[in-house]
Amino acid sequence: MGEIKLHARIKVWITDDKGKTIFGSGRMRLLDAIHRQGSILKAAEELSMSYRSAWGRIRATEERLGEAVVEKIPGAGRRGGSRLTSRGKELLDKFHHLVDALDSASSKSFDAIFLEDE
């Protein structure tokens, strides 16, 4: 049997001052999917979640932030859908940056602590 390579993994989320989640990895995946799909329904389907659950998470984030992160695109059929607001794009970009920075710092700390004797 070969040697097992160990890795540190972290989970981060943003809360309000009452501890209620504003944004985390699940909402990140949801906004990423909305951005790709151009639709909350299609994003929910891609993530194997109900539209109601997806919309509830978006609404909770918007209520806690006090501003919209997703907006409807008017129109019927193919022209209609949803897209991220500028605030939604900013939140998504900053969260991706935060996750990348924390993953990098975590990996460096893990290596320094666990691999120091090797």
Buried (B, 14 or more C-beta within 10 A) or exposed (E): EEEEEEEBEEEBEBEEEEEEBBBBEBBBBBBBBBBEBBBBBBBBBBBEBEBEEBBEBBEBBBEBBEEBBBEEEEEEEEEEBBBBBEBBBEBBEEBEEBBEEEBEEBBEEBBEEEEEEE
